[in-house]
Amino acid sequence: MSIVVVGSVAFDSIETPFGKADRTIGGAATYFSVAASFFSSVQLVGVVGSDFGSEEMRIFEGRPIDLTGLTRLEQGRTFYWSGAYGYDLNVANTLDTQLNVFAQFKPTLPESYRNASVVFLANIDPELQLEVLAQVDHPRIVALDTMNYWISSKRDALAEVMKKSDLILVNEGELRQFTGEANLVRGARRILDLGSKIVVVKRGEYGVLMISGEKIFAAPAFPLENVFDPTGAGDSFAGGFLGYLASCRDLDDRELRRATVYGSVVASFVVEAFGLGRILEISRDEIDSRFEEFKALTHFDSMRS
Amino acid sequence: MSIVVVGSVAFDSIETPFGKADRTIGGAATYFSVAASFFSSVQLVGVVGSDFGSEEMRIFEGRPIDLTGLTRLEQGRTFYWSGAYGYDLNVANTLDTQLNVFAQFKPTLPESYRNASVVFLANIDPELQLEVLAQVDHPRIVALDTMNYWISSKRDALAEVMKKSDLILVNEGELRQFTGEANLVRGARRILDLGSKIVVVKRGEYGVLMISGEKIFAAPAFPLENVFDPTGAGDSFAGGFLGYLASCRDLDDRELRRATVYGSVVASFVVEAFGLGRILEISRDEIDSRFEEFKALTHFDSMRS
């Protein structure tokens, strides 16, 4: 099963209380692809500029990531983001955003991508997300990410994408902004009312809530002694979650819970170093080992067991 | 097995975005006692004024709560706290504190309390907490709660109590304030280095982390569609946790995890209404039923199962 992801490939300059990184490779589609590639093959759609050369492309090497849909525009520069975090690593303060080649991004899916079983619409203009959906044939799962900017500027288009999506990933602030509902469970149900099957509420260092129908699954973030850089955690969560799901025969509650844990595990590695530093060096075995540690972290014996 | 609790019995005036309550019965020792009484017998040490009459005393009726140590001072008024919460129910803004009879509180344990197996030192002056410990004979568990005020004003005395405690309950802000450590896991280990066996880090609507030695157990808060008033959630958590533990033969990791879940469950009922409104109407069966729901909320099948 293959996953199509449409989103940014970027250079990030990041500062946290624990250090900084200058022009490290980032972008939602990048983090997602690397994370998902531990579980399934990925087909990436994005755009880079002339400053994204063969050296940068090496991060994708040796992984099942199809780059047919990654356009390189020689006359432009790659999307650039600069941000800083304080001790509250849940909040990024954007210092600079240079869209560069991303400003003209019009996602066109190669013919070979159109029958993907899973589509991840990373955080881009919801009108472009709708254009992507018009180019795929009946995927099994459509998953959507977004941000506060689109909620306020393109709410109607975003609601339209939500109606066509099976899974919606939002953070707490976005959920409250979109629904006007302070309570997360009620807010999530409002989003489900639009037509999707699953809402994952991302709570940063506190973990996630996955809400599907009447069922709720809560996964904490893996407690780490060293968190260096939260950049990419949300997209890596999505990559681990959808990568695992794409490899499953059934999409039942049992697999959705495992997918949530795999997403949390992959994200927990990402934050252990700046940028892609940690995720590029781990193996599937290390992921599976931390998956088992997650059980020790959260399970208890009920009184009936 | 009996539990001694030393702390405040109070009147609270509370305002949240969902309503308000005027002079409702509150206080750390009150919430703790009612919560713990579902599991074990409780011996309360506290002080009230003449305004705390037989009508108010009825909240303790029909529960295994020994009030021998509750002093009633006819010439004074009961401790009064007034606070307000915004939509972020994790943060209480204190509007007024009137210590009243609590200003002269010198806890004296009745003879019948001195061989209690569990002692809960609710949030009071750490020098008084030390005086309480001098009055008990080798309890099996000493548990400690505190607040930012004592961390800044009586740090040495507080560190002294920590050394003599087995279990320390702190919220995230208090942990960071006391240890100067942003990372919660590292902060908790610093506290364990002082000599206690277990640290429970309270994270409000995000749940708790229980850290003992190298082991970490994460419990989310039970996701509720209606949260009215977080007042008393921390003390009710402590009551459920220690109440359950006091009823256990073994104090191993298995029981500590169950205790954490029972604490979370009792606290989840408390926040569903103002003051003691909800906890006074629930039964042990309802607690046990939600305990089982907690399993559905957090458990997943590992790949090996």
HADDOCK unambig.tbl for C-alpha pairs under 7 A between the chains (distance, minus, plus):
assign (segid A and resid 87 and name CA) (segid B and resid 182 and name CA) 6.60 0.50 0.50
assign (segid A and resid 182 and name CA) (segid B and resid 87 and name CA) 6.58 0.50 0.50
assign (segid A and resid 183 and name CA) (segid B and resid 225 and name CA) 6.45 0.50 0.50
assign (segid A and resid 185 and name CA) (segid B and resid 223 and name CA) 6.78 0.50 0.50
assign (segid A and resid 185 and name CA) (segid B and resid 224 and name CA) 6.74 0.50 0.50
assign (segid A and resid 185 and name CA) (segid B and resid 225 and name CA) 5.61 0.50 0.50
assign (segid A and resid 186 and name CA) (segid B and resid 225 and name CA) 5.80 0.50 0.50
assign (segid A and resid 206 and name CA) (segid B and resid 206 and name CA) 6.19 0.50 0.50
assign (segid A and resid 216 and name CA) (segid B and resid 297 and name CA) 5.86 0.50 0.50
assign (segid A and resid 217 and name CA) (segid B and resid 297 and name CA) 4.72 0.50 0.50
assign (segid A and resid 217 and name CA) (segid B and resid 298 and name CA) 5.80 0.50 0.50
assign (segid A and resid 218 and name CA) (segid B and resid 220 and name CA) 6.63 0.50 0.50
assign (segid A and resid 218 and name CA) (segid B and resid 297 and name CA) 5.84 0.50 0.50
assign (segid A and resid 218 and name CA) (segid B and resid 298 and name CA) 5.43 0.50 0.50
assign (segid A and resid 219 and name CA) (segid B and resid 298 and name CA) 6.58 0.50 0.50
assign (segid A and resid 220 and name CA) (segid B and resid 218 and name CA) 6.62 0.50 0.50
assign (segid A and resid 220 and name CA) (segid B and resid 220 and name CA) 6.90 0.50 0.50
assign (segid A and resid 223 and name CA) (segid B and resid 185 and name CA) 6.78 0.50 0.50
assign (segid A and resid 224 and name CA) (segid B and resid 185 and name CA) 6.75 0.50 0.50
assign (segid A and resid 225 and name CA) (segid B and resid 183 and name CA) 6.44 0.50 0.50
assign (segid A and resid 225 and name CA) (segid B and resid 185 and name CA) 5.62 0.50 0.50
assign (segid A and resid 225 and name CA) (segid B and resid 186 and name CA) 5.80 0.50 0.50
assign (segid A and resid 254 and name CA) (segid B and resid 300 and name CA) 6.78 0.50 0.50
assign (segid A and resid 254 and name CA) (segid B and resid 301 and name CA) 6.79 0.50 0.50
assign (segid A and resid 257 and name CA) (segid B and resid 300 and name CA) 5.87 0.50 0.50
assign (segid A and resid 258 and name CA) (segid B and resid 300 and name CA) 6.41 0.50 0.50
assign (segid A and resid 258 and name CA) (segid B and resid 301 and name CA) 7.00 0.50 0.50
assign (segid A and resid 292 and name CA) (segid B and resid 302 and name CA) 6.67 0.50 0.50
assign (segid A and resid 297 and name CA) (segid B and resid 216 and name CA) 5.87 0.50 0.50
assign (segid A and resid 297 and name CA) (segid B and resid 217 and name CA) 4.73 0.50 0.50
assign (segid A and resid 297 and name CA) (segid B and resid 218 and name CA) 5.84 0.50 0.50
assign (segid A and resid 298 and name CA) (segid B and resid 217 and name CA) 5.81 0.50 0.50
assign (segid A and resid 298 and name CA) (segid B and resid 218 and name CA) 5.44 0.50 0.50
assign (segid A and resid 298 and name CA) (segid B and resid 219 and name CA) 6.59 0.50 0.50
assign (segid A and resid 298 and name CA) (segid B and resid 298 and name CA) 6.56 0.50 0.50
assign (segid A and resid 299 and name CA) (segid B and resid 299 and name CA) 5.99 0.50 0.50
assign (segid A and resid 300 and name CA) (segid B and resid 254 and name CA) 6.78 0.50 0.50
assign (segid A and resid 300 and name CA) (segid B and resid 257 and name CA) 5.88 0.50 0.50
assign (segid A and resid 300 and name CA) (segid B and resid 258 and name CA) 6.42 0.50 0.50
assign (segid A and resid 301 and name CA) (segid B and resid 254 and name CA) 6.80 0.50 0.50
assign (segid A and resid 302 and name CA) (segid B and resid 292 and name CA) 6.68 0.50 0.50
